[in-house]
Amino acid sequence: MTLRTWLSLTLAVSLAHLVLLQTLPLERPMTNTPSSPVLATRTVLLTRTPTPSAAQVAAIRQNQAKTPAARTPVRKPVAQAALVSESTVSNTDPAPLVSADPDATDPDATDLQTQAGPMAETPASAASAPAVAAIDPARASESAAAPPATNAASAVTPEADPPLASTEVAFHAESLPASVKLMYRVEANKFPYTLNAEFSWQLQGQSYQAQLRISTFGQTRVQTSRGQIDPFGLAPDRFSDKYRSEVAVHFNRAQGLVSFSANTPSIRLQPGAQDRLSVLVQLAALVASAPQSFGPGTTLQVQTIGPRNGDLWLFTFGDLETLDLPGGPLQGLKLMRQPRQPYDQKLEVWLSPELGYLPARVRITEANGNYVDQKWLASQAADSP
């Protein structure tokens, strides 16, 4: 190898090392190294334990025999508190078309950030208790000392007339709204965007179908109610709520029971019972049948079934108001469902005569102040795409 070739190879290797050095970090990262171990020594002295004599062993055994054995303390029985059946407790949520607090209700709806409704989950009412007995739990302490009354409604609210049951209100099939599709704009204070809601109502002879569809960001939640028309009004056969998966409710009128696909216990079916979608049309039909029967302060009770349970809902009627809506001004008869428990929701519904008494506006307010407001935007033909 010539000197020139050797010098060229040496220079090339040096340049390669310089390039590699430039790619390395200038400083080595500091690491927390453990402190150096300290070597500690100690001296251990091994001693031999003397073996006891036979006399010492006998003395030890004699002392053990004289010592009384430890006695296990006897536990005194503790009085157990009486268990309260969940069927005697009523904790209800109202029926929003959209929930103001999606995190507090259906876990499947959290991605959509809305709870299409009426979908707020409510514990089931007691199947064995009188339906009206749970109207006002706050008065339980007042009525505890009172003598038993023959009328459950008057025992709960002695100073007021009992609420009208849906079966006590005149219903006329010709008062049902015509088939229509209503578009809504949904606003909420919890998220800065608006949602689109579509409610379709189709009436064919003695059968009906109602559907509510709420969509946002390519995700859709659909509720569907199907059933018949009977002397009490709408008689749902099946109610379903679909978002990712579907849960359904079946109304077995032959057995007088409501069953749930969500593996919750069946409950008794009352005459005039509705699901959380058909109840809006039922209210419209009852008011249209006899508007004079629903003056301010009138209270109407309807057994309302959700996807997992059911309860007795009480609607109190207010005045006819003028509403400023995205689709234009409309008249609306206000109904309110006040919360009965600390964390219940407040529901306000405005039924518009110009929409066949279907809702022109639905507002739901959570206990923490969050709200969702659904307002009428437009009406279309029922068969429009």
C-alpha atoms as a printed R data frame, in Angstrom:
    type eleno elety resid chain resno        x       y      z
1   ATOM     1    CA   MET     A     1    0.000   0.000  0.000
2   ATOM     2    CA   THR     A     2    1.424   3.346 -0.952
3   ATOM     3    CA   LEU     A     3    1.735   6.209  1.461
4   ATOM     4    CA   ARG     A     4   -0.751   8.222 -0.551
5   ATOM     5    CA   THR     A     5   -3.385   5.512 -0.363
6   ATOM     6    CA   TRP     A     6   -2.857   5.092  3.391
7   ATOM     7    CA   LEU     A     7   -3.216   8.833  3.993
8   ATOM     8    CA   SER     A     8   -6.449   8.901  1.927
9   ATOM     9    CA   LEU     A     9   -7.979   6.063  3.934
10  ATOM    10    CA   THR     A    10   -6.971   7.708  7.210
11  ATOM    11    CA   LEU     A    11   -8.544  10.994  6.143
12  ATOM    12    CA   ALA     A    12  -11.777   9.268  5.066
13  ATOM    13    CA   VAL     A    13  -12.098   7.446  8.407
14  ATOM    14    CA   SER     A    14  -11.496  10.699 10.305
15  ATOM    15    CA   LEU     A    15  -14.186  12.511  8.318
16  ATOM    16    CA   ALA     A    16  -16.648   9.691  8.972
17  ATOM    17    CA   HIS     A    17  -16.001   9.945 12.723
18  ATOM    18    CA   LEU     A    18  -16.546  13.708 12.613
19  ATOM    19    CA   VAL     A    19  -19.887  13.245 10.868
20  ATOM    20    CA   LEU     A    20  -21.006  10.711 13.473
21  ATOM    21    CA   LEU     A    21  -19.947  12.953 16.310
22  ATOM    22    CA   GLN     A    22  -22.020  15.835 14.923
23  ATOM    23    CA   THR     A    23  -25.145  13.676 14.973
24  ATOM    24    CA   LEU     A    24  -24.758  12.853 18.659
25  ATOM    25    CA   PRO     A    25  -26.249  15.139 21.378
26  ATOM    26    CA   LEU     A    26  -23.830  17.662 22.786
27  ATOM    27    CA   GLU     A    27  -24.792  16.790 26.344
28  ATOM    28    CA   ARG     A    28  -25.547  13.469 27.875
29  ATOM    29    CA   PRO     A    29  -28.949  13.405 29.517
30  ATOM    30    CA   MET     A    30  -28.850  13.374 33.242
31  ATOM    31    CA   THR     A    31  -30.193  10.262 34.883
32  ATOM    32    CA   ASN     A    32  -31.048   9.623 38.468
33  ATOM    33    CA   THR     A    33  -28.524   7.028 39.500
34  ATOM    34    CA   PRO     A    34  -28.940   5.321 42.808
35  ATOM    35    CA   SER     A    35  -26.468   6.208 45.493
36  ATOM    36    CA   SER     A    36  -23.571   3.851 46.063
37  ATOM    37    CA   PRO     A    37  -24.508   1.083 48.424
38  ATOM    38    CA   VAL     A    38  -23.007   1.239 51.862
39  ATOM    39    CA   LEU     A    39  -21.540  -1.990 53.104
40  ATOM    40    CA   ALA     A    40  -22.479  -2.542 56.703
41  ATOM    41    CA   THR     A    41  -20.998  -5.318 58.801
42  ATOM    42    CA   ARG     A    42  -21.976  -6.689 62.127
43  ATOM    43    CA   THR     A    43  -20.755  -9.486 64.293
44  ATOM    44    CA   VAL     A    44  -23.172 -12.291 65.119
45  ATOM    45    CA   LEU     A    45  -22.447 -14.425 68.133
46  ATOM    46    CA   LEU     A    46  -23.876 -17.904 68.054
47  ATOM    47    CA   THR     A    47  -24.885 -19.157 71.484
48  ATOM    48    CA   ARG     A    48  -26.110 -22.543 72.394
49  ATOM    49    CA   THR     A    49  -29.467 -22.889 74.173
50  ATOM    50    CA   PRO     A    50  -29.181 -25.339 77.045
51  ATOM    51    CA   THR     A    51  -31.465 -28.347 76.909
52  ATOM    52    CA   PRO     A    52  -33.995 -28.247 79.817
53  ATOM    53    CA   SER     A    53  -33.949 -31.081 82.257
54  ATOM    54    CA   ALA     A    54  -36.811 -33.510 82.718
55  ATOM    55    CA   ALA     A    55  -37.844 -31.792 85.942
56  ATOM    56    CA   GLN     A    56  -38.011 -28.384 84.221
57  ATOM    57    CA   VAL     A    57  -40.151 -29.800 81.396
58  ATOM    58    CA   ALA     A    58  -42.581 -31.335 83.907
59  ATOM    59    CA   ALA     A    59  -42.858 -28.015 85.770
60  ATOM    60    CA   ILE     A    60  -43.612 -26.120 82.559
61  ATOM    61    CA   ARG     A    61  -46.360 -28.554 81.566
62  ATOM    62    CA   GLN     A    62  -47.890 -28.336 85.044
63  ATOM    63    CA   ASN     A    63  -48.052 -24.537 84.829
64  ATOM    64    CA   GLN     A    64  -49.699 -24.700 81.391
65  ATOM    65    CA   ALA     A    65  -52.373 -27.061 82.704
66  ATOM    66    CA   LYS     A    66  -53.248 -24.640 85.502
67  ATOM    67    CA   THR     A    67  -53.582 -21.655 83.120
68  ATOM    68    CA   PRO     A    68  -57.179 -21.369 81.837
69  ATOM    69    CA   ALA     A    69  -57.603 -21.482 78.053
70  ATOM    70    CA   ALA     A    70  -58.410 -18.221 76.291
71  ATOM    71    CA   ARG     A    71  -62.116 -17.888 75.785
72  ATOM    72    CA   THR     A    72  -63.534 -16.627 72.510
73  ATOM    73    CA   PRO     A    73  -65.733 -13.581 73.197
74  ATOM    74    CA   VAL     A    74  -69.369 -14.070 72.346
75  ATOM    75    CA   ARG     A    75  -70.690 -11.444 69.906
76  ATOM    76    CA   LYS     A    76  -74.014  -9.987 70.840
77  ATOM    77    CA   PRO     A    77  -76.626  -9.953 68.064
78  ATOM    78    CA   VAL     A    78  -76.917  -6.592 66.328
79  ATOM    79    CA   ALA     A    79  -80.326  -5.316 65.339
80  ATOM    80    CA   GLN     A    80  -80.520  -5.123 61.555
81  ATOM    81    CA   ALA     A    81  -82.140  -2.115 59.927
82  ATOM    82    CA   ALA     A    82  -85.256  -2.896 57.964
83  ATOM    83    CA   LEU     A    83  -84.638  -2.980 54.229
84  ATOM    84    CA   VAL     A    84  -86.744  -0.654 52.117
85  ATOM    85    CA   SER     A    85  -87.851  -2.156 48.851
86  ATOM    86    CA   GLU     A    86  -86.788  -0.176 45.806
87  ATOM    87    CA   SER     A    87  -90.290  -0.594 44.472
88  ATOM    88    CA   THR     A    88  -91.538   1.814 47.143
89  ATOM    89    CA   VAL     A    89  -89.182   4.593 46.074
90  ATOM    90    CA   SER     A    90  -90.046   6.834 43.169
91  ATOM    91    CA   ASN     A    91  -87.232   8.862 41.607
92  ATOM    92    CA   THR     A    92  -88.216  10.185 38.239
93  ATOM    93    CA   ASP     A    93  -86.701  12.109 35.398
94  ATOM    94    CA   PRO     A    94  -88.779  13.960 32.837
95  ATOM    95    CA   ALA     A    95  -88.962  13.217 29.138
96  ATOM    96    CA   PRO     A    96  -86.662  15.475 27.181
97  ATOM    97    CA   LEU     A    97  -86.383  15.143 23.454
98  ATOM    98    CA   VAL     A    98  -82.713  15.880 24.063
99  ATOM    99    CA   SER     A    99  -80.878  15.615 27.372
100 ATOM   100    CA   ALA     A   100  -79.014  18.659 28.650
101 ATOM   101    CA   ASP     A   101  -76.453  16.500 30.412
102 ATOM   102    CA   PRO     A   102  -75.546  13.485 28.275
103 ATOM   103    CA   ASP     A   103  -72.930  12.277 30.750
104 ATOM   104    CA   ALA     A   104  -75.576  11.759 33.395
105 ATOM   105    CA   THR     A   105  -77.794   9.384 31.509
106 ATOM   106    CA   ASP     A   106  -77.241   6.932 28.696
107 ATOM   107    CA   PRO     A   107  -73.591   5.861 28.290
108 ATOM   108    CA   ASP     A   108  -74.162   5.044 24.631
109 ATOM   109    CA   ALA     A   109  -75.141   8.640 23.908
110 ATOM   110    CA   THR     A   110  -72.040  10.340 25.282
111 ATOM   111    CA   ASP     A   111  -70.245  10.243 21.940
112 ATOM   112    CA   LEU     A   112  -73.210  11.917 20.294
113 ATOM   113    CA   GLN     A   113  -73.262  14.409 23.201
114 ATOM   114    CA   THR     A   114  -77.028  14.346 23.140
115 ATOM   115    CA   GLN     A   115  -79.750  12.072 24.345
116 ATOM   116    CA   ALA     A   116  -82.504  11.780 21.806
117 ATOM   117    CA   GLY     A   117  -85.726  11.464 23.559
118 ATOM   118    CA   PRO     A   118  -87.726  11.558 25.433
119 ATOM   119    CA   MET     A   119  -84.902   9.378 26.707
120 ATOM   120    CA   ALA     A   120  -83.874  10.318 30.234
121 ATOM   121    CA   GLU     A   121  -83.704   7.101 32.188
122 ATOM   122    CA   THR     A   122  -86.189   6.766 35.039
123 ATOM   123    CA   PRO     A   123  -86.488   4.058 37.674
124 ATOM   124    CA   ALA     A   124  -89.562   1.916 37.298
125 ATOM   125    CA   SER     A   125  -92.595   2.675 39.390
126 ATOM   126    CA   ALA     A   126  -93.805   0.156 41.906
127 ATOM   127    CA   ALA     A   127  -95.945  -2.394 40.154
128 ATOM   128    CA   SER     A   128  -97.758  -3.285 43.342
129 ATOM   129    CA   ALA     A   129  -98.275   0.245 44.679
130 ATOM   130    CA   PRO     A   130 -101.182   2.455 43.667
131 ATOM   131    CA   ALA     A   131 -100.243   4.538 40.673
132 ATOM   132    CA   VAL     A   132 -101.268   7.825 42.237
133 ATOM   133    CA   ALA     A   133  -99.663   7.130 45.608
134 ATOM   134    CA   ALA     A   134  -96.257   8.272 44.365
135 ATOM   135    CA   ILE     A   135  -97.474  11.607 43.017
136 ATOM   136    CA   ASP     A   136  -95.837  13.741 45.674
137 ATOM   137    CA   PRO     A   137  -93.274  11.924 47.875
138 ATOM   138    CA   ALA     A   138  -92.459  15.198 49.626
139 ATOM   139    CA   ARG     A   139  -95.779  14.979 51.455
140 ATOM   140    CA   ALA     A   140  -95.056  11.574 52.924
141 ATOM   141    CA   SER     A   141  -94.076  13.050 56.267
142 ATOM   142    CA   GLU     A   142  -97.233  15.162 56.400
143 ATOM   143    CA   SER     A   143  -99.540  12.271 55.654
144 ATOM   144    CA   ALA     A   144  -97.776   9.761 57.939
145 ATOM   145    CA   ALA     A   145  -99.717  10.916 60.991
146 ATOM   146    CA   ALA     A   146 -102.990  11.366 59.139
147 ATOM   147    CA   PRO     A   147 -105.638   8.625 59.215
148 ATOM   148    CA   PRO     A   148 -105.768   6.426 56.125
149 ATOM   149    CA   ALA     A   149 -107.904   7.812 53.355
150 ATOM   150    CA   THR     A   150 -110.018   5.869 50.931
151 ATOM   151    CA   ASN     A   151 -108.810   7.909 47.940
152 ATOM   152    CA   ALA     A   152 -105.066   7.684 47.287
153 ATOM   153    CA   ALA     A   153 -105.004  10.918 45.299
154 ATOM   154    CA   SER     A   154 -106.786  12.932 48.004
155 ATOM   155    CA   ALA     A   155 -104.471  11.457 50.640
156 ATOM   156    CA   VAL     A   156 -101.439  12.805 48.820
157 ATOM   157    CA   THR     A   157 -102.844  16.159 47.774
158 ATOM   158    CA   PRO     A   158 -105.776  16.844 50.121
159 ATOM   159    CA   GLU     A   159 -105.957  20.553 49.317
160 ATOM   160    CA   ALA     A   160 -106.224  20.073 45.535
161 ATOM   161    CA   ASP     A   161 -108.290  18.052 43.135
162 ATOM   162    CA   PRO     A   162 -106.656  14.811 42.037
163 ATOM   163    CA   PRO     A   163 -104.974  14.938 38.619
164 ATOM   164    CA   LEU     A   164 -106.910  13.796 35.613
165 ATOM   165    CA   ALA     A   165 -105.813  10.421 34.289
166 ATOM   166    CA   SER     A   166 -105.487  10.101 30.543
167 ATOM   167    CA   THR     A   167 -108.351   7.573 30.620
168 ATOM   168    CA   GLU     A   168 -110.635  10.177 32.197
169 ATOM   169    CA   VAL     A   169 -110.181  12.695 29.372
170 ATOM   170    CA   ALA     A   170 -112.389  12.535 26.314
171 ATOM   171    CA   PHE     A   171 -110.529  11.260 23.264
172 ATOM   172    CA   HIS     A   172 -111.743  11.601 19.695
173 ATOM   173    CA   ALA     A   173 -109.815   9.838 16.961
174 ATOM   174    CA   GLU     A   174 -110.584  12.623 14.494
175 ATOM   175    CA   SER     A   175 -108.557  14.956 16.733
176 ATOM   176    CA   LEU     A   176 -105.317  13.122 15.976
177 ATOM   177    CA   PRO     A   177 -102.906  15.299 13.983
178 ATOM   178    CA   ALA     A   178 -102.538  14.605 10.282
179 ATOM   179    CA   SER     A   179  -99.413  12.861  9.039
180 ATOM   180    CA   VAL     A   180  -96.546  15.350  8.990
181 ATOM   181    CA   LYS     A   181  -92.797  15.734  9.353
182 ATOM   182    CA   LEU     A   182  -91.521  18.457 11.708
183 ATOM   183    CA   MET     A   183  -87.969  19.831 11.622
184 ATOM   184    CA   TYR     A   184  -86.399  21.271 14.776
185 ATOM   185    CA   ARG     A   185  -83.285  23.210 15.685
186 ATOM   186    CA   VAL     A   186  -81.726  22.076 18.958
187 ATOM   187    CA   GLU     A   187  -79.591  24.392 21.056
188 ATOM   188    CA   ALA     A   188  -77.797  23.754 24.355
189 ATOM   189    CA   ASN     A   189  -75.559  25.749 26.651
190 ATOM   190    CA   LYS     A   190  -73.195  22.818 27.215
191 ATOM   191    CA   PHE     A   191  -71.840  22.675 23.652
192 ATOM   192    CA   PRO     A   192  -71.480  25.565 21.192
193 ATOM   193    CA   TYR     A   193  -73.038  23.905 18.151
194 ATOM   194    CA   THR     A   194  -76.628  23.224 17.113
195 ATOM   195    CA   LEU     A   195  -78.224  19.889 16.273
196 ATOM   196    CA   ASN     A   196  -80.891  18.974 13.767
197 ATOM   197    CA   ALA     A   197  -83.908  16.966 14.866
198 ATOM   198    CA   GLU     A   198  -86.638  15.461 12.701
199 ATOM   199    CA   PHE     A   199  -89.954  14.189 14.045
200 ATOM   200    CA   SER     A   200  -92.202  12.255 11.661
201 ATOM   201    CA   TRP     A   201  -95.778  11.244 12.422
202 ATOM   202    CA   GLN     A   202  -97.708   8.858 10.150
203 ATOM   203    CA   LEU     A   203 -101.311   7.796 10.670
204 ATOM   204    CA   GLN     A   204 -102.719   4.974  8.525
205 ATOM   205    CA   GLY     A   205 -106.245   3.879  9.457
206 ATOM   206    CA   GLN     A   206 -106.058   2.421 12.957
207 ATOM   207    CA   SER     A   207 -102.252   2.153 12.977
208 ATOM   208    CA   TYR     A   208  -99.581   4.752 13.562
209 ATOM   209    CA   GLN     A   209  -95.824   5.228 13.532
210 ATOM   210    CA   ALA     A   210  -93.869   8.046 15.163
211 ATOM   211    CA   GLN     A   211  -90.126   8.510 14.780
212 ATOM   212    CA   LEU     A   212  -87.615  10.993 16.152
213 ATOM   213    CA   ARG     A   213  -84.203  11.279 14.506
214 ATOM   214    CA   ILE     A   214  -81.359  13.415 15.851
215 ATOM   215    CA   SER     A   215  -78.108  13.705 13.884
216 ATOM   216    CA   THR     A   216  -74.752  15.370 14.409
217 ATOM   217    CA   PHE     A   217  -71.235  14.777 13.055
218 ATOM   218    CA   GLY     A   218  -72.382  11.800 11.020
219 ATOM   219    CA   GLN     A   219  -73.929  10.023 14.021
220 ATOM   220    CA   THR     A   220  -77.645   9.415 14.371
221 ATOM   221    CA   ARG     A   221  -79.954   8.342 17.162
222 ATOM   222    CA   VAL     A   222  -83.431   7.108 16.267
223 ATOM   223    CA   GLN     A   223  -86.474   6.439 18.425
224 ATOM   224    CA   THR     A   224  -89.504   4.704 16.935
225 ATOM   225    CA   SER     A   225  -92.984   4.074 18.333
226 ATOM   226    CA   ARG     A   226  -95.474   1.798 16.560
227 ATOM   227    CA   GLY     A   227  -98.966   0.856 17.637
228 ATOM   228    CA   GLN     A   228 -102.721   1.104 17.231
229 ATOM   229    CA   ILE     A   229 -105.506   3.550 18.000
230 ATOM   230    CA   ASP     A   230 -107.909   2.467 20.756
231 ATOM   231    CA   PRO     A   231 -110.682   4.241 22.757
232 ATOM   232    CA   PHE     A   232 -108.058   5.792 25.069
233 ATOM   233    CA   GLY     A   233 -105.935   7.185 22.230
234 ATOM   234    CA   LEU     A   234 -102.579   5.838 21.112
235 ATOM   235    CA   ALA     A   235 -101.865   2.259 22.167
236 ATOM   236    CA   PRO     A   236  -98.167   1.541 21.536
237 ATOM   237    CA   ASP     A   237  -97.130  -2.000 20.656
238 ATOM   238    CA   ARG     A   238  -93.361  -1.461 20.456
239 ATOM   239    CA   PHE     A   239  -90.969   1.343 21.302
240 ATOM   240    CA   SER     A   240  -87.288   1.239 20.345
241 ATOM   241    CA   ASP     A   241  -84.256   3.427 20.907
242 ATOM   242    CA   LYS     A   242  -81.276   2.852 18.612
243 ATOM   243    CA   TYR     A   243  -77.804   4.317 18.931
244 ATOM   244    CA   ARG     A   244  -75.060   1.801 18.105
245 ATOM   245    CA   SER     A   245  -77.229  -0.942 19.591
246 ATOM   246    CA   GLU     A   246  -80.997  -1.068 20.015
247 ATOM   247    CA   VAL     A   247  -83.131  -1.441 23.135
248 ATOM   248    CA   ALA     A   248  -86.833  -2.117 22.793
249 ATOM   249    CA   VAL     A   249  -90.039  -2.143 24.840
250 ATOM   250    CA   HIS     A   250  -92.999  -4.439 24.157
251 ATOM   251    CA   PHE     A   251  -96.546  -3.672 25.328
252 ATOM   252    CA   ASN     A   252  -98.320  -6.959 26.059
253 ATOM   253    CA   ARG     A   253 -101.928  -5.868 26.483
254 ATOM   254    CA   ALA     A   254 -103.277  -9.415 26.734
255 ATOM   255    CA   GLN     A   255 -101.213  -9.985 29.895
256 ATOM   256    CA   GLY     A   256 -101.287  -6.351 31.023
257 ATOM   257    CA   LEU     A   257  -97.481  -6.143 31.174
258 ATOM   258    CA   VAL     A   258  -94.643  -4.122 29.687
259 ATOM   259    CA   SER     A   259  -91.434  -6.049 28.985
260 ATOM   260    CA   PHE     A   260  -87.966  -4.670 28.275
261 ATOM   261    CA   SER     A   261  -85.148  -6.042 26.147
262 ATOM   262    CA   ALA     A   262  -82.648  -4.410 28.533
263 ATOM   263    CA   ASN     A   263  -83.211  -7.240 31.078
264 ATOM   264    CA   THR     A   264  -85.079  -4.998 33.506
265 ATOM   265    CA   PRO     A   265  -88.159  -6.382 35.306
266 ATOM   266    CA   SER     A   266  -91.535  -6.176 33.601
267 ATOM   267    CA   ILE     A   267  -94.094  -3.734 34.977
268 ATOM   268    CA   ARG     A   268  -97.875  -3.553 34.945
269 ATOM   269    CA   LEU     A   269  -99.499  -1.808 32.016
270 ATOM   270    CA   GLN     A   270 -102.126   0.818 32.774
271 ATOM   271    CA   PRO     A   271 -104.890   1.953 30.391
272 ATOM   272    CA   GLY     A   272 -103.750   4.915 28.344
273 ATOM   273    CA   ALA     A   273 -100.037   4.153 28.902
274 ATOM   274    CA   GLN     A   274  -97.587   5.712 26.437
275 ATOM   275    CA   ASP     A   275  -93.931   5.476 25.551
276 ATOM   276    CA   ARG     A   276  -91.676   8.509 25.637
277 ATOM   277    CA   LEU     A   277  -92.317   9.344 22.014
278 ATOM   278    CA   SER     A   278  -96.015   8.574 21.652
279 ATOM   279    CA   VAL     A   279  -96.813  10.612 24.777
280 ATOM   280    CA   LEU     A   280  -96.213  13.811 22.784
281 ATOM   281    CA   VAL     A   281  -98.827  12.834 20.194
282 ATOM   282    CA   GLN     A   282 -101.179  11.560 22.901
283 ATOM   283    CA   LEU     A   283 -101.050  14.943 24.619
284 ATOM   284    CA   ALA     A   284 -101.739  16.645 21.294
285 ATOM   285    CA   ALA     A   285 -104.778  14.429 20.633
286 ATOM   286    CA   LEU     A   286 -106.227  14.844 24.143
287 ATOM   287    CA   VAL     A   287 -105.911  18.631 24.065
288 ATOM   288    CA   ALA     A   288 -107.358  18.815 20.547
289 ATOM   289    CA   SER     A   289 -110.299  16.633 21.654
290 ATOM   290    CA   ALA     A   290 -111.351  19.013 24.440
291 ATOM   291    CA   PRO     A   291 -109.295  22.236 24.646
292 ATOM   292    CA   GLN     A   292 -111.670  23.683 27.235
293 ATOM   293    CA   SER     A   293 -110.762  20.881 29.674
294 ATOM   294    CA   PHE     A   294 -107.153  22.010 30.040
295 ATOM   295    CA   GLY     A   295 -107.224  25.417 31.630
296 ATOM   296    CA   PRO     A   296 -104.248  26.824 33.557
297 ATOM   297    CA   GLY     A   297 -103.474  24.693 36.602
298 ATOM   298    CA   THR     A   298 -105.017  21.503 35.221
299 ATOM   299    CA   THR     A   299 -102.835  18.438 35.865
300 ATOM   300    CA   LEU     A   300 -102.856  15.349 33.658
301 ATOM   301    CA   GLN     A   301 -101.252  12.040 34.620
302 ATOM   302    CA   VAL     A   302  -99.958   9.538 32.058
303 ATOM   303    CA   GLN     A   303  -98.058   6.303 32.630
304 ATOM   304    CA   THR     A   304  -94.985   6.752 30.452
305 ATOM   305    CA   ILE     A   305  -92.626   3.949 29.491
306 ATOM   306    CA   GLY     A   306  -88.949   4.431 28.669
307 ATOM   307    CA   PRO     A   307  -86.487   1.990 27.116
308 ATOM   308    CA   ARG     A   308  -85.650   0.443 30.505
309 ATOM   309    CA   ASN     A   309  -88.473   1.345 32.890
310 ATOM   310    CA   GLY     A   310  -91.661   3.327 33.357
311 ATOM   311    CA   ASP     A   311  -93.245   5.828 35.696
312 ATOM   312    CA   LEU     A   312  -96.273   8.051 36.236
313 ATOM   313    CA   TRP     A   313  -95.775  11.489 34.697
314 ATOM   314    CA   LEU     A   314  -97.757  14.543 35.766
315 ATOM   315    CA   PHE     A   315  -98.152  17.481 33.361
316 ATOM   316    CA   THR     A   316  -99.449  20.824 34.626
317 ATOM   317    CA   PHE     A   317 -101.006  23.110 32.022
318 ATOM   318    CA   GLY     A   318 -100.236  26.807 31.741
319 ATOM   319    CA   ASP     A   319 -101.290  29.625 29.426
320 ATOM   320    CA   LEU     A   320 -101.242  29.994 25.663
321 ATOM   321    CA   GLU     A   321  -98.047  31.866 24.756
322 ATOM   322    CA   THR     A   322  -96.589  33.413 21.614
323 ATOM   323    CA   LEU     A   323  -93.295  31.742 20.714
324 ATOM   324    CA   ASP     A   324  -90.473  33.286 18.704
325 ATOM   325    CA   LEU     A   325  -89.120  30.269 16.817
326 ATOM   326    CA   PRO     A   326  -86.594  29.763 14.005
327 ATOM   327    CA   GLY     A   327  -89.466  28.876 11.668
328 ATOM   328    CA   GLY     A   328  -91.503  31.937 12.664
329 ATOM   329    CA   PRO     A   329  -93.888  32.920 15.485
330 ATOM   330    CA   LEU     A   330  -96.371  30.301 16.688
331 ATOM   331    CA   GLN     A   331  -98.877  29.983 19.515
332 ATOM   332    CA   GLY     A   332  -98.039  27.366 22.119
333 ATOM   333    CA   LEU     A   333  -99.992  25.945 25.069
334 ATOM   334    CA   LYS     A   334  -97.433  25.408 27.794
335 ATOM   335    CA   LEU     A   335  -97.190  22.194 29.815
336 ATOM   336    CA   MET     A   336  -94.691  21.748 32.612
337 ATOM   337    CA   ARG     A   337  -93.383  18.723 34.425
338 ATOM   338    CA   GLN     A   338  -91.711  19.900 37.622
339 ATOM   339    CA   PRO     A   339  -88.891  17.875 39.217
340 ATOM   340    CA   ARG     A   340  -89.989  15.814 42.225
341 ATOM   341    CA   GLN     A   341  -86.546  14.683 43.377
342 ATOM   342    CA   PRO     A   342  -83.350  16.690 43.989
343 ATOM   343    CA   TYR     A   343  -81.713  15.630 40.706
344 ATOM   344    CA   ASP     A   344  -84.770  15.405 38.484
345 ATOM   345    CA   GLN     A   345  -84.995  17.400 35.294
346 ATOM   346    CA   LYS     A   346  -87.530  20.093 34.537
347 ATOM   347    CA   LEU     A   347  -89.477  19.621 31.318
348 ATOM   348    CA   GLU     A   348  -91.403  22.310 29.457
349 ATOM   349    CA   VAL     A   349  -93.475  21.570 26.349
350 ATOM   350    CA   TRP     A   350  -95.398  23.998 24.161
351 ATOM   351    CA   LEU     A   351  -98.211  22.406 22.097
352 ATOM   352    CA   SER     A   352  -99.090  24.515 19.064
353 ATOM   353    CA   PRO     A   353 -102.637  24.597 17.653
354 ATOM   354    CA   GLU     A   354 -101.098  25.544 14.292
355 ATOM   355    CA   LEU     A   355  -99.177  22.237 14.284
356 ATOM   356    CA   GLY     A   356 -102.161  20.099 15.259
357 ATOM   357    CA   TYR     A   357 -101.081  20.557 18.908
358 ATOM   358    CA   LEU     A   358  -97.786  18.787 18.233
359 ATOM   359    CA   PRO     A   359  -94.848  20.327 20.118
360 ATOM   360    CA   ALA     A   360  -93.546  23.614 18.773
361 ATOM   361    CA   ARG     A   361  -90.901  23.771 21.473
362 ATOM   362    CA   VAL     A   362  -89.439  21.424 24.084
363 ATOM   363    CA   ARG     A   363  -87.034  22.634 26.747
364 ATOM   364    CA   ILE     A   364  -85.295  20.441 29.307
365 ATOM   365    CA   THR     A   365  -83.357  21.903 32.252
366 ATOM   366    CA   GLU     A   366  -81.000  19.885 34.438
367 ATOM   367    CA   ALA     A   367  -80.687  20.354 38.188
368 ATOM   368    CA   ASN     A   368  -77.301  22.053 37.643
369 ATOM   369    CA   GLY     A   369  -78.782  24.612 35.227
370 ATOM   370    CA   ASN     A   370  -77.713  23.023 31.926
371 ATOM   371    CA   TYR     A   371  -80.459  23.111 29.343
372 ATOM   372    CA   VAL     A   372  -81.399  21.935 25.880
373 ATOM   373    CA   ASP     A   373  -83.944  23.840 23.806
374 ATOM   374    CA   GLN     A   374  -85.664  22.246 20.804
375 ATOM   375    CA   LYS     A   375  -87.511  24.725 18.590
376 ATOM   376    CA   TRP     A   376  -89.676  24.261 15.514
377 ATOM   377    CA   LEU     A   377  -87.937  25.144 12.246
378 ATOM   378    CA   ALA     A   378  -90.165  23.885  9.435
379 ATOM   379    CA   SER     A   379  -92.954  21.485  8.480
380 ATOM   380    CA   GLN     A   380  -92.856  19.084  5.552
381 ATOM   381    CA   ALA     A   381  -95.055  16.448  4.009
382 ATOM   382    CA   ALA     A   382  -94.922  13.148  5.835
383 ATOM   383    CA   ASP     A   383  -93.582  11.272  2.796
384 ATOM   384    CA   SER     A   384  -90.858  13.809  1.975
385 ATOM   385    CA   PRO     A   385  -87.263  12.498  1.995
